[in-house]
Each structure stands twice: as structure tokens, then as C-alpha cells.
Amino acid sequence: MQKRYSLLGFALLPLLSHALSDSQLFEARDAFRNGDTATLSTLASQAGKDPLDAYPGYWLGLKALENGDSNPARQFVNRYRSGYLVERTLNELLEDMGRRSQWEELLKTAPVLADNARDAETVCFINLATLQNQQSIKPDRSYLAGNLADGCNRLIDAQAARGLLDNAQTQARLRLLIAGNFTTTARRLAAAAKLEDSFFRPGSPEQQAQALVNRGKSDLSGALAQLADSKQLSTAQRGFVYGQLGLLAARRLDMPTALGAFAQADSAQFNNDQWEWWLRAALRQEDWARVEQIARAMPDELANKPAWQYWRARAMRAQGRNHEATPLLVRTSFEHSYYGLLAKEALGATLEAPPTRVQVDDATSRSVASDPGVVQALALFELAERSNRIEWREEGRRVWRWALRERSDLQLLAAADLARQRGLYDMAIHAAERTRDSHDFSLRYLTPYRDITRTYAQQLDIDEAWVYGLIRQESRFLNVARSSVGASGLMQLMPATAKWVAGKIGMPSYQVNDINDNIRLGTWYLRHVLDTLHSQPVLATAAYNAGPGRARGWQANRPLEGAIYTETIPFNETRDYVQKVLANAVYYAGAFRQGNTTLTARLGTIPPR
């Protein structure tokens, strides 16, 4: 049930019975972009009870906040009382209070917004207001996270100024900020902690340390040699630079250099990336004792991730301690994910046929279909479809995700089936993969357009399950999907790639968003990269995402276990992509009743370059 909100001092305004037209909604959107509050005010006053009629009032509230007037936002909350837009407005209202240092008003208003509805920046501003009210807030490791939202940066500044961060922690944050070129944020923190001279005086040891980090970006060996000879840097400064240079080396897959640098670094100044790449460097070298040592030393929030639980267990096994590894593998094997599959297979089990469909009762289905958040999301999808305006679909996705928070498994499955029936395959998958105990893998791993996909997979002799795994990751079966770099369609083809493939196969005309054309072009290109990369699906999958040259460049000079190659892909997006595509393929192979469904077999061995 949606929480109902209200703010004191504002009357609950009535809603009219009629609905705004599509053209009025578009007019309101344009007015918001242009700062036309008069038009927004007029349209907001005409709003009826239609699921989309709240938008003019919402935009009016946001625009007024930008101009220093919180009254329209407060009136909006009291008029509509509940829903995605009301929670967004309350977050914006609280964050605006924080930016204006209205601490007393912020603390008085904050209880109105449920804890689970608060943005990360809203939480930071509430904590900052609490701190300004002379109550202590215990710092966490966020000071090592680099640049954050403004409210969170300001909270850390205040903690440093009040001594809640010790000098070493404040200095570690300053070094990370400066190394990341977040100079404005760093200067504000340095001023709060009275460290401006130490960090920004030309020629200071801190400036020398940053110069070494910068040199390492273009001359890693030279920077390491200069660091070894440096006499002016403190132990903490040297430890920081070694940690930065170790990260640079690891991301270049120069693992011996990375391990040498990390060994001399100060791990107390490591951010999450450094911890993870230190472990990956040891893994790529198959230094199992060091893998286990690093996994044990990691902060708990990292060490407990399925990835590092799995690799720690593998390290124990490599050292002959199976009895210690088994509990870690068992714990990870319950995950329906890449690492869960690997852990299951390490225990000697394989994925059986995916669970059969779960029956959802009619009452639950009706309740979900009539939920105001779901109704609003579906109305946004319908508006996007009839107007061909993609921004409304994106808003529908945000509302859909919001509407499915804290739902039961049956409610999630009812929502997934509702989305499937309407052809909203991406939203069906979003709902189905969030179940905790009762799973329906026919909804998690949908198979639309199978006649087309199977035809081209058979013609090209490529694994249909792999093709489906790739399409699911690329577009979630949304045929109008378009990436930020211009890739289009189900298989997310770049224009140049589509044109090149069309020329190769004698296809004089095509529409990249046409389902048949896109699958025909995409499967041919997938077959092509497979043929040019040792018929190795890991390499081909990486090449499909990042390009064949990069996939080859990430090979080692010796055979490498496929899971290790995948774990040490330098690009976060490509690493996640390869893992998900191949895990998806295992689940699709199970659904298609194919043989050889293990993820370990699919990963195989990567040949030397």
C-alpha cells in the first residue's frame, strides 16, 4: 500500500474529474524545460484524476524550488498525498532545505518522508542537519568513495571540521579527490579541515605525490622509479601513490607490476576499486595464497560480495582446504547469478530444468493491475507508444520500478505477467528477477521472437541460448532500444556495424529497429566475431560489447581459465556484460532442454594471444 503524505499549513485541494490531453502534457513538459511557470500553474490548476495529470503540478513545484519558493511543492504534496511524484517532490524539498542550510525546518519535515523513500543525498542532508543540531553522526567508509552528491560531500566536510574524521582519514580523502580531479570539492574540504597549505601549496610534498600519480598515467615505470628514490614524501604519501600506481598497472593487466606496487601501498587509503583490482591482480597471476590473503583483508561490505566469496573459496581449494571452501561455495550457490552458477558447479551440481511457472491467484493479479503506481506506469508507456516520445517511456520505467518496491513474490510475478501480456518485456524481466523465494524463470528468461531467432541461429550454426542471453542483456527484448552511443534494436547494433554486415551478406536495404532485420544482422556479426576469436564464446561476447581488438588485447601470453579472463576484463561494463550474457545462456539452455548447460564449460579456456 502506498504511504500517504501531508505537510502542515496547506489545504488539501480537490481534483477535477476531467483529464488533461496529450497535447497539454507535452505543453507542460515544454513549459518546465523553458521555465514557464505561468503555463505550468494554469495546467496544474486544470488537472483531473487521470494518472498523468499530476505532472504539471510536479514540474511547477520543482521549478519553483529552483527559484527559492517551496510553496508549490508543498501544495503538490498535500494535493496528491501519495505516489512516485509525491516522494520525488519530498526528496527535492528536503534537499533544497539542506542546500539552503534550513536545518531546523529540514529536521521538522524529514519524518514525513518514509525511510525507504529517501534518496542517498536526502539521507546525507538529514544527517548533516542532525550534526548541525549538535548530535554526532558516526562516519562510514564513504570518505574513500571520491566525489559524491553535494549533500554527502558537505556531510563529510562537516565531519572533518568537527574531528569526527581523524587527520589521516581526511588526508586520504583529499588525496583521492585531487587524484580524481575533483579540485573544487577538495578545496572545500581542505578549508574545512584547515589543510589548504599542505595540499595546495606549490611544491609541497602532497603536490609532489600528486605529480607522481599524474606521471604514472603516461610513464608508469618512470613514476615507480622516481617514487622509489623520493626522500621527501611521508610514509602515508608514499603509500597512497603506490596504491594509485598499482591500480593503474592492474587495469592495464600488468599484474606483476601491480602486485609489486600494491605490496608497498597503504591499504587504509584504498577505495573499493583498489581492493578489487589488487585481488584481480593476484587472481590473474593465479597466486592463490595471495588471493585468499586479500579477500580476508577486504572490508566486510566487499568481502561478502558473491564474487569475492567465490574466489576466496577457489583459493582455499587450490591450497587443498576443501573443507573450508565448501561453506562459502554453498552460501554463494543459492544466488541465481553468474557466481551462484559457478559456485553450484564447483560443488558438483548443475542447473536442472528451471523451476516451473508459479500460479498467481486472481485476487493478487487484480490488486497489482489496479495499483495506482502500476496504473500510472502503464499510462506512461501507452503515452510513449502513441506519441513516439521516448522520454515518456523512460519515465514509465522509473515509475514501474518505484511501484514494485517491497512487493511480495506473488505480486512481483503478477506484475511481470501483466507487463509480458502488454509486450513490455523489459519491465516483465525487471519484476520477475526480483523475487526472493518463489521464482518463475519463464518470466525471468522470456523468449519472444523465437521463430526468427531460431531460424538465424540454425542457419549460422550458433547457440540459440547464447543469442538469447545476449539479446536479454543488450535490450531486454525492447526493439526500439537505443544506447547512449547510438546502438539500436534488439541486438544493439551500431550504425557502422549494421551497414558493414549488410554489405557482407548482400542485404541492400534494412531497418535496424525491424525485429527480423536486426536479428539477422546481429546473429551474423556474432558468428563473425566467434569465427575470428578461436571459436571462444567468452572472447566473442567481450568483442561484441567492446570490440575484437580489445578482446584480443585482454588475452594473456599463456592459456587462461575463462572465468579468470572474464574477472580481469578492465572495463566494468564489459566484465558485467560477459558474465551476464553467459549466465543468461545457461538458463536459456536449461529452458530449451539443451545439453552442456554448465557455465564452466561455456567459459572454457582462453588461448594465449
Beta strands, then each sheet from edge to edge (+ up, - down):
strand 1: 560-561
strand 2: 605-606
sheet 1: 1+ 2-
end
